Every structure is written in structure tokens, then in C-alpha cells.
């Protein structure tokens, strides 16, 4: 399957496919004229890469898991560690959501007089929560 067909069927731009090849995430099997050609299982491999990215793994971590020979070698310990990180992120997001919902309906004369809002301010001041929303909280790394 040539690179244009892979891009069309996977939704991954050709430039990203070339980048993934440079990073060792995927491998072409030859060329058809000037176009790279990939094996049919490339779509499954790209799905693994997308799943890893959605879970917050860096491209370097994903490269280690998908392997160079086409056979995934997924580190279960790394998966468990990432699941723990996601649990922590979820807890932070739930606390933030609950604090914001409370602040939206709080009967205190001023948000600055609301204990829950003051707690959120304290978390922000300590660096426990940062601006940037989910991407900042999940600390997604792209290497």
C-alpha cells in the first residue's frame, strides 16, 4: 500500500507517516516510483500508535512498545504505571470540576470569601494545578 493510500485510509497525514518512519515507529518496505510503500498491517500499527498517544505515552515510549520487527512488545508494567498516572489526573480534574461548579453557585458574597474557592487558589499557588487544562495536567510528552 503506497503512502497516499495509507494516509487516506488511516487519516494520518503523509508528513506524519514520514516523521514516524524517521522515528522508527513504522517502516516502509520499498518504493513505487517516489512514493513509500508499506505492508497492509501498517494500519494496525498506526492504530497502536494512536492508542498510545491517546493514553499519553510519548513517541519514544510507543516506539519501544511497537517494536522494530512489527511485533508489539507492550510493557505491562509501563501500562500499569500510565494507568496510575491517569487515575491521578482524573482525581485532579474531578476536584477542579467540583470546585468550579461550587464556585458557580456559591452563596458567599464574594468568591474570595468562599472556603472552597480559597482552597482552589491555594492549589494553584502551590503549583498543584497549572494553567493549560487537561494537556498540562496529563503532562503529555512528545519526544
MDAnalysis code that builds the backbone (N, CA, C; Angstrom):
import MDAnalysis as mda
import numpy as np

u = mda.Universe.empty(429, n_residues=143, atom_resindex=np.repeat(np.arange(143), 3), trajectory=True)
u.add_TopologyAttr("name", ["N", "CA", "C"] * 143)
u.add_TopologyAttr("resid", np.arange(1, 144))
u.add_TopologyAttr("resname", ["UNK", "UNK", "UNK", "UNK", "UNK", "UNK", "UNK", "UNK", "UNK", "UNK", "UNK", "UNK", "UNK", "UNK", "UNK", "UNK", "UNK", "UNK", "UNK", "UNK", "UNK", "UNK", "UNK", "UNK", "UNK", "UNK", "UNK", "UNK", "UNK", "UNK", "UNK", "UNK", "UNK", "UNK", "UNK", "UNK", "UNK", "UNK", "UNK", "UNK", "UNK", "UNK", "UNK", "UNK", "UNK", "UNK", "UNK", "UNK", "UNK", "UNK", "UNK", "UNK", "UNK", "UNK", "UNK", "UNK", "UNK", "UNK", "UNK", "UNK", "UNK", "UNK", "UNK", "UNK", "UNK", "UNK", "UNK", "UNK", "UNK", "UNK", "UNK", "UNK", "UNK", "UNK", "UNK", "UNK", "UNK", "UNK", "UNK", "UNK", "UNK", "UNK", "UNK", "UNK", "UNK", "UNK", "UNK", "UNK", "UNK", "UNK", "UNK", "UNK", "UNK", "UNK", "UNK", "UNK", "UNK", "UNK", "UNK", "UNK", "UNK", "UNK", "UNK", "UNK", "UNK", "UNK", "UNK", "UNK", "UNK", "UNK", "UNK", "UNK", "UNK", "UNK", "UNK", "UNK", "UNK", "UNK", "UNK", "UNK", "UNK", "UNK", "UNK", "UNK", "UNK", "UNK", "UNK", "UNK", "UNK", "UNK", "UNK", "UNK", "UNK", "UNK", "UNK", "UNK", "UNK", "UNK", "UNK", "UNK", "UNK", "UNK", "UNK"])
u.atoms.positions = np.array([
    [0.851, -1.153, 0.000],
    [0.000, 0.000, 0.000],
    [0.910, 1.233, 0.000],
    [0.672, 2.162, -0.946],
    [1.550, 3.331, -1.003],
    [1.137, 4.359, 0.046],
    [2.015, 5.325, 0.267],
    [1.846, 6.281, 1.349],
    [0.552, 7.082, 1.217],
    [0.130, 7.393, -0.012],
    [-1.109, 8.152, -0.206],
    [-2.310, 7.327, 0.249],
    [-2.311, 6.055, -0.054],
    [-3.406, 5.171, 0.359],
    [-3.415, 4.987, 1.878],
    [-2.240, 4.848, 2.471],
    [-2.148, 4.722, 3.926],
    [-2.691, 5.989, 4.579],
    [-2.299, 7.142, 4.059],
    [-2.771, 8.416, 4.610],
    [-4.291, 8.518, 4.492],
    [-4.813, 8.128, 3.351],
    [-6.257, 8.198, 3.110],
    [-7.015, 7.260, 4.048],
    [-6.554, 6.035, 4.158],
    [-7.279, 5.029, 4.957],
    [-7.106, 5.218, 6.454],
    [-5.986, 5.778, 6.872],
    [-5.720, 5.930, 8.306],
    [-6.095, 7.309, 8.848],
    [-6.148, 8.304, 7.958],
    [-6.382, 9.665, 8.406],
    [-5.119, 10.340, 8.936],
    [-3.990, 9.657, 8.822],
    [-2.707, 10.206, 9.275],
    [-2.037, 10.862, 8.069],
    [-1.703, 12.143, 8.154],
    [-1.084, 12.829, 7.008],
    [0.232, 12.165, 6.583],
    [0.532, 12.264, 5.294],
    [1.766, 11.679, 4.759],
    [2.997, 12.241, 5.466],
    [2.964, 13.522, 5.818],
    [4.115, 14.118, 6.515],
    [4.319, 13.445, 7.876],
    [3.239, 13.098, 8.553],
    [3.337, 12.410, 9.842],
    [3.863, 10.998, 9.642],
    [3.431, 10.344, 8.572],
    [3.932, 8.993, 8.273],
    [5.441, 9.028, 8.048],
    [5.901, 10.028, 7.305],
    [7.341, 10.145, 7.078],
    [8.074, 10.412, 8.397],
    [7.490, 11.261, 9.263],
    [8.074, 11.535, 10.578],
    [8.123, 10.253, 11.417],
    [7.036, 9.499, 11.433],
    [7.009, 8.235, 12.174],
    [8.090, 7.280, 11.664],
    [8.310, 7.290, 10.363],
    [9.354, 6.417, 9.803],
    [10.731, 6.882, 10.276],
    [10.961, 8.186, 10.296],
    [12.235, 8.722, 10.797],
    [12.461, 8.343, 12.260],
    [11.378, 8.330, 13.054],
    [11.459, 7.992, 14.481],
    [11.544, 6.482, 14.723],
    [11.369, 5.680, 13.671],
    [11.433, 4.239, 13.828],
    [10.135, 3.600, 14.284],
    [9.040, 4.347, 14.236],
    [7.739, 3.807, 14.645],
    [7.137, 2.901, 13.573],
    [7.402, 3.236, 12.322],
    [6.920, 2.432, 11.197],
    [8.071, 2.261, 10.215],
    [7.878, 1.310, 9.279],
    [8.935, 1.057, 8.309],
    [8.299, 0.779, 6.951],
    [8.798, 1.475, 5.935],
    [8.321, 1.192, 4.582],
    [9.063, -0.038, 4.064],
    [8.434, -0.703, 3.114],
    [9.048, -1.923, 2.565],
    [9.638, -1.694, 1.184],
    [9.515, -0.479, 0.688],
    [10.068, -0.166, -0.620],
    [9.452, 1.105, -1.166],
    [9.592, 1.257, -2.474],
    [9.052, 2.450, -3.138],
    [8.353, 2.045, -4.427],
    [7.346, 2.832, -4.745],
    [6.639, 2.712, -6.013],
    [6.825, 4.068, -6.679],
    [7.842, 4.173, -7.523],
    [8.249, 5.465, -8.043],
    [8.890, 6.238, -6.901],
    [8.355, 7.400, -6.589],
    [8.884, 8.204, -5.492],
    [8.129, 7.985, -4.178],
    [7.058, 7.193, -4.235],
    [6.217, 7.003, -3.044],
    [6.654, 5.806, -2.218],
    [6.659, 5.987, -0.922],
    [6.947, 4.889, 0.001],
    [5.804, 3.877, -0.068],
    [6.158, 2.614, 0.139],
    [5.169, 1.535, 0.148],
    [5.262, 0.835, 1.500],
    [4.085, 0.529, 2.059],
    [4.007, -0.118, 3.356],
    [3.231, -1.423, 3.255],
    [3.496, -2.322, 4.202],
    [2.725, -3.568, 4.265],
    [1.314, -3.253, 4.744],
    [0.393, -4.168, 4.478],
    [-1.006, -3.953, 4.833],
    [-1.194, -3.775, 6.342],
    [-0.361, -4.419, 7.162],
    [-0.520, -4.312, 8.618],
    [-0.140, -2.930, 9.167],
    [0.248, -2.010, 8.290],
    [0.602, -0.664, 8.725],
    [-0.575, 0.018, 9.410],
    [-1.793, -0.276, 8.974],
    [-2.968, 0.357, 9.565],
    [-3.149, -0.068, 11.020],
    [-2.879, -1.330, 11.307],
    [-2.951, -1.805, 12.693],
    [-1.860, -1.146, 13.539],
    [-0.686, -1.020, 12.964],
    [0.429, -0.395, 13.677],
    [0.119, 1.075, 13.969],
    [-0.461, 1.763, 13.004],
    [-0.849, 3.160, 13.215],
    [-1.940, 3.268, 14.281],
    [-2.823, 2.282, 14.336],
    [-3.853, 2.270, 15.379],
    [-3.207, 2.109, 16.754],
    [-2.173, 1.274, 16.867],
    [-1.448, 1.116, 18.125],
    [-0.773, 2.428, 18.533],
    [-0.190, 3.108, 17.566],
    [0.458, 4.394, 17.838],
    [-0.578, 5.405, 18.329],
    [-1.727, 5.464, 17.655],
    [-2.784, 6.395, 18.046],
    [-3.299, 6.084, 19.447],
    [-3.450, 4.806, 19.761],
    [-3.905, 4.406, 21.089],
    [-2.894, 4.824, 22.151],
    [-1.627, 4.610, 21.866],
    [-0.576, 5.014, 22.795],
    [-0.566, 6.512, 23.029],
    [-0.736, 7.274, 21.973],
    [-0.768, 8.733, 22.109],
    [-1.985, 9.179, 22.908],
    [-3.133, 8.560, 22.637],
    [-4.348, 8.920, 23.366],
    [-4.193, 8.632, 24.854],
    [-3.419, 7.608, 25.195],
    [-3.187, 7.251, 26.598],
    [-2.128, 8.141, 27.240],
    [-1.450, 8.972, 26.438],
    [-0.464, 9.897, 26.977],
    [0.972, 9.425, 26.913],
    [1.240, 8.348, 26.173],
    [2.621, 7.882, 26.038],
    [3.368, 8.771, 25.048],
    [4.654, 8.948, 25.277],
    [5.490, 9.700, 24.337],
    [5.753, 8.815, 23.118],
    [6.179, 9.427, 22.033],
    [6.506, 8.647, 20.837],
    [7.668, 7.695, 21.100],
    [8.618, 8.105, 21.935],
    [9.725, 7.210, 22.266],
    [9.226, 5.984, 23.031],
    [8.301, 6.203, 23.975],
    [7.727, 5.071, 24.711],
    [6.945, 4.155, 23.771],
    [6.199, 4.762, 22.863],
    [5.417, 3.983, 21.896],
    [6.347, 3.179, 21.001],
    [7.442, 3.796, 20.562],
    [8.400, 3.097, 19.700],
    [8.929, 1.843, 20.385],
    [9.205, 1.924, 21.677],
    [9.683, 0.749, 22.413],
    [8.624, -0.340, 22.452],
    [7.363, 0.063, 22.554],
    [6.284, -0.921, 22.679],
    [5.889, -1.552, 21.353],
    [5.947, -0.792, 20.265],
    [5.525, -1.375, 18.992],
    [6.630, -2.200, 18.353],
    [7.853, -2.027, 18.804],
    [8.960, -2.849, 18.305],
    [9.342, -2.536, 16.879],
    [10.505, -2.972, 16.502],
    [11.002, -2.690, 15.153],
    [10.641, -3.779, 14.151],
    [10.363, -4.969, 14.631],
    [10.087, -6.075, 13.718],
    [8.608, -6.234, 13.405],
    [7.777, -5.316, 13.881],
    [6.355, -5.384, 13.589],
    [5.543, -6.116, 14.640],
    [6.229, -6.762, 15.569],
    [5.523, -7.459, 16.640],
    [5.549, -6.608, 17.896],
    [4.377, -6.159, 18.348],
    [4.346, -5.329, 19.548],
    [4.922, -6.051, 20.766],
    [5.657, -5.311, 21.556],
    [6.229, -5.811, 22.800],
    [5.802, -4.832, 23.889],
    [4.551, -4.958, 24.318],
    [3.961, -3.979, 25.215],
    [4.336, -4.311, 26.653],
    [4.967, -3.353, 27.295],
    [5.432, -3.483, 28.667],
    [4.247, -3.298, 29.616],
    [3.805, -4.379, 30.247],
    [2.633, -4.330, 31.123],
    [2.873, -3.439, 32.343],
    [4.093, -3.412, 32.829],
    [4.416, -2.555, 33.977],
    [4.266, -1.083, 33.595],
    [4.715, -0.746, 32.388],
    [4.570, 0.621, 31.905],
    [3.089, 0.981, 31.744],
    [2.281, 0.024, 31.278],
    [0.838, 0.259, 31.157],
    [0.213, 0.527, 32.524],
    [0.597, -0.255, 33.522],
    [0.062, -0.074, 34.872],
    [0.470, 1.283, 35.433],
    [1.723, 1.688, 35.189],
    [2.204, 2.989, 35.660],
    [1.414, 4.118, 34.998],
    [1.179, 4.003, 33.698],
    [0.415, 5.030, 32.979],
    [-1.024, 5.070, 33.491],
    [-1.610, 3.915, 33.791],
    [-2.968, 3.876, 34.339],
    [-3.011, 4.605, 35.679],
    [-1.976, 4.428, 36.497],
    [-1.896, 5.136, 37.783],
    [-1.798, 6.648, 37.560],
    [-1.013, 7.058, 36.573],
    [-0.900, 8.483, 36.256],
    [-2.250, 9.039, 35.818],
    [-2.973, 8.266, 35.012],
    [-4.293, 8.700, 34.555],
    [-5.260, 8.814, 35.730],
    [-5.190, 7.861, 36.666],
    [-6.032, 7.939, 37.865],
    [-5.767, 9.239, 38.617],
    [-4.503, 9.592, 38.767],
    [-4.133, 10.817, 39.462],
    [-4.673, 12.040, 38.724],
    [-4.538, 12.045, 37.417],
    [-5.041, 13.151, 36.606],
    [-6.558, 13.263, 36.720],
    [-7.224, 12.135, 36.682],
    [-8.687, 12.125, 36.793],
    [-9.114, 12.720, 38.134],
    [-8.418, 12.336, 39.204],
    [-8.756, 12.872, 40.529],
    [-8.569, 14.385, 40.578],
    [-7.500, 14.879, 39.980],
    [-7.265, 16.326, 39.948],
    [-8.358, 17.029, 39.148],
    [-8.723, 16.436, 38.024],
    [-9.763, 17.048, 37.188],
    [-11.117, 17.036, 37.881],
    [-11.420, 15.956, 38.587],
    [-12.688, 15.888, 39.323],
    [-12.720, 16.968, 40.404],
    [-11.614, 17.121, 41.122],
    [-11.553, 18.145, 42.161],
    [-11.719, 19.541, 41.549],
    [-11.080, 19.773, 40.420],
    [-11.194, 21.065, 39.753],
    [-12.636, 21.290, 39.288],
    [-13.237, 20.290, 38.676],
    [-14.622, 20.412, 38.210],
    [-15.553, 20.721, 39.376],
    [-15.414, 19.962, 40.452],
    [-16.281, 20.165, 41.609],
    [-16.092, 21.560, 42.212],
    [-14.854, 22.017, 42.280],
    [-14.589, 23.355, 42.796],
    [-15.201, 24.436, 41.929],
    [-15.099, 24.274, 40.622],
    [-15.669, 25.262, 39.705],
    [-17.193, 25.267, 39.775],
    [-17.776, 24.074, 39.861],
    [-19.241, 24.006, 39.977],
    [-19.703, 24.676, 41.267],
    [-18.974, 24.435, 42.333],
    [-19.337, 25.067, 43.600],
    [-19.210, 26.594, 43.481],
    [-18.100, 27.046, 42.918],
    [-17.880, 28.493, 42.790],
    [-18.967, 29.144, 41.949],
    [-19.495, 28.418, 40.988],
    [-20.525, 28.968, 40.111],
    [-21.840, 29.223, 40.857],
    [-22.093, 28.464, 41.909],
    [-23.367, 28.611, 42.630],
    [-23.180, 29.033, 44.088],
    [-21.970, 29.312, 44.476],
    [-21.656, 29.643, 45.870],
    [-22.441, 30.875, 46.335],
    [-22.947, 30.791, 47.546],
    [-23.745, 31.892, 48.081],
    [-22.901, 32.936, 48.823],
    [-21.600, 32.715, 48.897],
    [-20.736, 33.693, 49.572],
    [-20.820, 35.023, 48.834],
    [-20.748, 36.127, 49.562],
    [-20.833, 37.452, 48.920],
    [-19.753, 37.653, 47.849],
    [-18.609, 37.052, 48.058],
    [-17.504, 37.163, 47.111],
    [-16.823, 35.801, 47.035],
    [-16.319, 35.458, 45.874],
    [-15.587, 34.188, 45.755],
    [-14.400, 34.146, 46.710],
    [-13.841, 35.298, 46.989],
    [-12.684, 35.353, 47.882],
    [-13.057, 35.009, 49.321],
    [-14.337, 35.009, 49.628],
    [-14.802, 34.633, 50.960],
    [-15.242, 33.175, 51.030],
    [-15.219, 32.492, 49.915],
    [-15.660, 31.095, 49.848],
    [-14.487, 30.169, 50.186],
    [-14.629, 29.304, 51.200],
    [-13.534, 28.403, 51.580],
    [-13.105, 27.453, 50.453],
    [-14.060, 26.933, 49.697],
    [-13.701, 26.011, 48.606],
    [-12.913, 26.745, 47.515],
    [-13.351, 27.954, 47.185],
    [-12.639, 28.734, 46.181],
    [-11.244, 29.086, 46.672],
    [-11.134, 29.426, 47.949],
    [-9.823, 29.737, 48.531],
    [-8.912, 28.511, 48.467],
    [-9.484, 27.315, 48.661],
    [-8.696, 26.078, 48.555],
    [-8.155, 25.913, 47.129],
    [-9.003, 26.198, 46.134],
    [-8.547, 26.141, 44.735],
    [-7.414, 27.127, 44.497],
    [-7.553, 28.327, 45.048],
    [-6.489, 29.322, 44.908],
    [-5.185, 28.807, 45.521],
    [-5.302, 28.173, 46.670],
    [-4.118, 27.618, 47.325],
    [-3.450, 26.550, 46.482],
    [-4.261, 25.699, 45.853],
    [-3.704, 24.664, 44.971],
    [-2.989, 25.292, 43.783],
    [-3.597, 26.314, 43.210],
    [-2.978, 26.986, 42.069],
    [-1.669, 27.651, 42.486],
    [-1.675, 28.274, 43.663],
    [-0.471, 28.959, 44.143],
    [0.664, 27.980, 44.427],
    [0.319, 26.776, 44.876],
    [1.344, 25.785, 45.206],
    [1.876, 25.051, 43.982],
    [1.219, 25.260, 42.839],
    [1.650, 24.564, 41.627],
    [0.994, 23.209, 41.436],
    [0.073, 22.845, 42.338],
    [-0.613, 21.554, 42.221],
    [-1.520, 21.518, 41.004],
    [-2.021, 22.679, 40.607],
    [-2.778, 22.786, 39.365],
    [-2.143, 23.885, 38.542],
    [-2.146, 23.701, 37.253],
    [-1.485, 24.650, 36.366],
    [-2.449, 25.074, 35.272],
    [-2.151, 26.215, 34.651],
    [-2.961, 26.645, 33.519],
    [-2.675, 25.731, 32.341],
    [-3.596, 25.677, 31.417],
    [-3.402, 24.854, 30.235],
    [-4.348, 23.690, 30.179],
    [-5.154, 23.494, 31.204],
    [-6.178, 22.462, 31.176],
    [-5.624, 21.062, 31.173],
    [-6.327, 20.159, 30.499],
    [-6.015, 18.739, 30.512],
    [-4.612, 18.445, 30.007],
    [-4.198, 19.092, 28.922],
    [-2.857, 18.814, 28.394],
    [-1.788, 19.079, 29.443],
    [-1.951, 20.145, 30.226],
    [-0.979, 20.470, 31.256],
    [-1.024, 19.448, 32.387],
    [-2.230, 19.035, 32.768],
    [-2.361, 18.080, 33.861],
    [-1.826, 16.707, 33.495],
    [-2.043, 16.284, 32.260],
    [-1.589, 14.961, 31.862],
    [-0.116, 14.950, 31.506],
    [0.467, 16.152, 31.369],
    [1.900, 16.265, 31.068],
    [2.289, 15.393, 29.877],
    [1.517, 15.463, 28.812],
    [1.817, 14.655, 27.632],
    [3.147, 15.055, 27.082],
    [3.973, 14.067, 26.844],
    [5.301, 14.311, 26.312],
    [5.336, 13.861, 24.862],
    [5.861, 14.696, 24.037],
    [6.089, 14.320, 22.637],
    [7.581, 14.437, 22.399],
    [8.181, 13.305, 22.223],
    [9.641, 13.306, 22.015],
    [9.951, 12.811, 20.635],
])
